Amino acid sequence: MNQYTQKFSQLSDAGLYRILNSAADYETDAVEAAKQELKSRNLSTERKEQIDSLLTNERQKNIEVEKKKEELVSKGKEVRKNFLKFVNPFTESEIPIDTAINIVALIM
C-alpha cells in the first residue's frame, strides 16, 4: 500500500487506464497503484473494451483539437504577415506579434 492506493480507489476505471497509458508521466508507485486497483476491480472484457473505445475517442478528439490549434496559429501568422505588409509594404522583416497587436490597438 502506498500513498496513491486510497486516492486511486476513488478514480474511475477510465481514469486508471489513463494513468497506465501515460505511465511515463507518473511515478512508479502511482503506476503500480493504478495496476493494483484495476486488478482488484476484476473488470470484465466487455468493460475493458468500453474503456478502450472511450480512450480511443478521447485521443482522436485531442488530435483534432491540436490540428485546429495549429491551423489557427498558422492563420494568425498569415493575418499578421498580411497586416504588416498593408501597414508597411516596404518592410522585409517581420515584427513580433505583441508589436503587431499594439499597432492594431493604436489604430482602433
Secondary structure, DSSP 8 states (H G I E B T S, - for coil): --TTHHHHTTS-HHHHHHHHHTGGGS-HHHHHHHHHHHHHHT--HHHHHHHHHHHHHHHHHHHHHHHHHHHHHHHHHHHHHHHHHHH-TT--S---HHHHHHHHHHH-
